Amino acid sequence: MRIDSRLLQLELNSHIRRGGRISITTDAWSARNYTDYAAITAHWINDKWQQKSKVLDVIHLQEPIHSGEYLAQQLALVTDDMGITGAVFTCTRDNASANTVMLAEYERIAKDQEVTTQQPWTFRVKEGDVRCIAHIINIAVQDALKTLKAAPAEQAESYRCEQGAARIPTSSSESNIEVKNTLSKLRRHIYVFRNRRQWKDALQKQTIAAGLKKLQLSLDMPVRWNSTYEMVSAVIKLQTPITAICAT
């Protein structure tokens, strides 16, 4: 164990001995090389009423199918290693069904912890399952975009560039020749500006001429929260140079 991890463990154990509880958050993602990871973060309020947050670990998820039982085992390995399993109060997670199974299994694992005067109960799903509000809002936004037939493509591959040329996304909602909504138009323009050198250079020159800060246009993705807002926001900021290029 590294020195900084050891110091964190001592700090957490001291907090627990004084009757303090620990809340945790966990989230998983895939890297560009398709390697899967999960991060576990601890949150607590110390005796000076200061809110503290520390990353406990980043786990390499090696099981091909991330079952809830497997995720619970990996989570317990981290909390056991830090000596906090018996003091976990809440766990914030996204709404994936595997996470529901994970917390039910984690409750079962936590029951094996010794109950003390300082920690009279272990983790219980009924009180400790906290669903991430940002994820819920993102789901609502994506459903709204689908209703408007303006949802982004489901797969990142839809936006990737073919060798030597830009490829326009051809998802089912955007397959017609006639573009039906503003967001579809934005995605097509952004894809060209990102992947065709002539247009990319022209945008950079027009941005400088307009005295604006250089921005990287980005395409939205369903799993990237706020990405539709960030896409539209960047286009609005670069409206003058984009309009100038499209007018020529």
C-alpha positions in Angstrom: 0.0 0.0 0.0 1.3 3.4 -0.9 2.0 6.0 1.8 -0.8 8.3 0.7 -3.3 5.3 0.7 -2.1 4.4 4.2 -2.6 7.9 5.5 -6.1 8.0 3.9 -6.9 4.7 5.6 -5.8 6.0 9.0 -7.9 9.1 8.5 -11.0 7.1 7.6 -10.5 4.7 10.5 -10.1 7.6 12.9 -13.4 9.0 11.6 -15.1 5.7 12.0 -13.9 5.2 15.6 -15.6 8.5 16.5 -18.9 7.2 15.1 -18.6 8.7 11.7 -20.1 7.1 8.6 -18.7 7.0 5.0 -20.7 7.5 1.8 -19.3 6.2 -1.4 -19.9 6.7 -5.1 -19.0 4.3 -7.9 -19.1 4.5 -11.6 -17.7 2.4 -14.5 -16.6 3.3 -18.0 -14.8 2.0 -21.0 -11.5 3.4 -22.2 -10.7 3.9 -25.9 -8.9 0.6 -26.0 -12.1 -1.1 -24.8 -10.7 -1.7 -21.3 -13.2 -1.4 -18.5 -12.7 0.4 -15.3 -14.6 1.4 -12.2 -13.8 4.1 -9.7 -14.8 4.2 -6.0 -14.8 7.5 -4.1 -15.4 8.1 -0.4 -17.2 11.1 1.0 -17.6 12.2 4.7 -17.8 15.2 7.0 -15.0 15.5 9.5 -15.2 16.8 13.1 -14.5 20.3 11.8 -17.6 20.1 9.6 -15.5 20.0 6.5 -16.8 17.9 3.6 -14.1 15.5 2.4 -13.9 13.5 -0.8 -11.1 11.0 -1.8 -10.7 8.5 -4.5 -10.3 5.1 -2.9 -9.3 3.1 -6.0 -9.7 2.7 -9.7 -10.4 -1.0 -10.5 -9.6 -2.8 -13.8 -12.8 -4.8 -14.5 -11.6 -8.1 -16.0 -14.8 -10.1 -16.1 -16.3 -9.8 -19.6 -19.8 -9.5 -18.3 -20.0 -7.1 -15.4 -22.6 -8.9 -13.3 -24.0 -7.3 -10.1 -22.4 -10.0 -8.0 -19.0 -9.4 -9.6 -19.2 -5.6 -9.1 -20.2 -6.1 -5.5 -17.2 -8.3 -4.9 -14.9 -5.7 -6.4 -16.5 -2.9 -4.4 -16.1 -5.0 -1.2 -12.5 -5.7 -1.9 -11.8 -1.9 -1.9 -13.9 -1.1 1.2 -12.4 -4.1 3.0 -8.9 -3.0 2.1 -9.6 0.5 3.5 -11.3 -0.9 6.6 -14.6 0.9 6.0 -17.1 -1.8 4.9 -18.9 -1.8 8.2 -19.3 2.0 8.2 -20.6 2.6 4.6 -23.8 4.6 4.9 -24.9 5.3 1.3 -23.7 4.4 -2.2 -24.4 6.7 -5.1 -24.6 5.0 -8.5 -26.2 5.3 -11.9 -29.4 3.5 -12.9 -27.9 0.4 -14.6 -29.7 -2.7 -13.5 -26.5 -4.4 -12.6 -25.9 -1.8 -9.9 -29.2 -2.7 -8.3 -28.0 -6.3 -8.0 -24.6 -5.0 -6.9 -26.0 -3.1 -3.9 -28.2 -6.0 -2.8 -25.2 -8.3 -2.9 -23.1 -5.7 -1.1 -25.6 -5.5 1.7 -25.3 -9.2 2.2 -21.5 -8.9 2.3 -21.6 -6.0 4.7 -23.8 -8.0 7.2 -20.7 -10.1 8.0 -19.0 -7.0 9.5 -18.9 -6.7 13.3 -21.5 -4.3 14.8 -20.0 -1.9 17.4 -21.3 0.9 19.6 -19.7 3.4 17.2 -21.2 1.5 14.1 -24.5 0.0 15.2 -25.6 -1.0 11.7 -24.2 -2.0 8.4 -25.1 -0.9 4.9 -28.8 -1.4 4.0 -30.1 -0.9 0.5 -33.4 0.6 1.7 -31.6 3.6 3.3 -28.3 3.6 1.4 -29.2 3.3 -2.3 -28.8 6.7 -3.8 -29.5 7.0 -7.6 -27.4 9.7 -9.3 -29.7 12.6 -10.1 -27.4 13.7 -13.0 -27.9 10.3 -14.7 -31.7 10.5 -14.2 -31.7 14.0 -15.8 -29.6 12.7 -18.7 -32.1 9.9 -19.3 -35.0 12.4 -19.3 -33.1 14.7 -21.7 -32.3 11.7 -24.1 -36.0 10.7 -24.0 -37.0 14.2 -24.9 -34.5 14.3 -27.8 -35.8 11.0 -29.1 -39.4 12.3 -29.0 -38.2 15.3 -31.1 -36.3 12.8 -33.4 -33.2 14.7 -32.5 -31.3 12.1 -30.4 -27.6 11.6 -31.1 -26.3 8.3 -32.4 -26.1 5.4 -29.9 -22.5 4.4 -30.8 -19.4 6.4 -30.9 -18.4 4.6 -34.1 -21.2 6.5 -35.9 -19.1 9.7 -35.7 -15.8 8.2 -36.7 -14.0 9.4 -39.8 -13.4 7.0 -42.7 -9.9 6.9 -44.1 -9.2 10.1 -46.1 -12.7 11.5 -45.8 -15.4 12.6 -43.4 -18.4 10.3 -43.1 -21.8 11.7 -42.3 -23.6 9.8 -39.5 -26.5 7.6 -40.9 -28.5 6.6 -37.9 -32.2 5.7 -38.4 -33.4 9.1 -37.3 -31.0 10.9 -39.7 -31.1 8.6 -42.8 -33.3 10.8 -45.0 -31.7 13.1 -47.5 -33.8 16.0 -46.2 -32.5 17.0 -42.8 -35.5 17.5 -40.6 -34.2 19.2 -37.5 -31.7 21.7 -36.3 -29.6 19.3 -34.2 -29.2 17.0 -37.2 -27.9 19.9 -39.2 -25.5 20.9 -36.5 -24.1 17.4 -36.3 -23.5 17.2 -40.0 -21.7 20.6 -40.0 -19.6 19.8 -37.0 -18.6 16.5 -38.4 -17.3 18.2 -41.6 -15.5 21.0 -39.6 -13.8 18.3 -37.4 -12.8 15.9 -40.2 -12.1 17.8 -43.4 -8.8 19.7 -43.3 -10.0 22.5 -45.6 -13.0 23.3 -43.5 -11.1 22.9 -40.2 -8.4 25.4 -41.3 -11.1 27.8 -42.6 -12.9 27.8 -39.3 -9.6 28.4 -37.4 -8.8 31.4 -39.7 -12.3 32.9 -39.4 -12.2 32.4 -35.6 -9.0 34.4 -35.4 -10.3 37.1 -37.7 -13.4 37.5 -35.6 -11.2 37.9 -32.5 -12.8 34.9 -30.8 -11.2 32.3 -28.6 -10.4 29.0 -30.4 -12.9 26.3 -29.4 -13.0 22.6 -30.3 -16.4 21.7 -31.8 -17.7 18.4 -30.3 -20.4 16.0 -31.2 -22.9 14.9 -28.6 -23.3 11.3 -27.4 -26.1 9.7 -25.3 -23.7 8.6 -22.5 -21.8 11.8 -22.3 -23.8 14.0 -19.9 -24.4 17.6 -20.9 -22.8 16.8 -24.3 -25.8 18.1 -26.4 -25.7 21.4 -24.4 -21.9 21.7 -24.8 -22.2 21.0 -28.6 -24.8 23.7 -29.1 -23.0 26.1 -26.8 -19.8 25.9 -28.8 -21.6 26.4 -32.0 -23.3 29.5 -30.7 -20.0 31.0 -29.6 -18.6 30.3 -33.1 -21.7 31.4 -34.9 -20.0 34.3 -36.7 -17.1 32.4 -38.2 -19.3 29.4 -39.1 -21.8 31.6 -40.9 -19.0 33.4 -42.7 -17.6 30.1 -44.0 -21.0 28.7 -45.0 -21.9 31.9 -46.9 -18.8 31.6 -49.2 
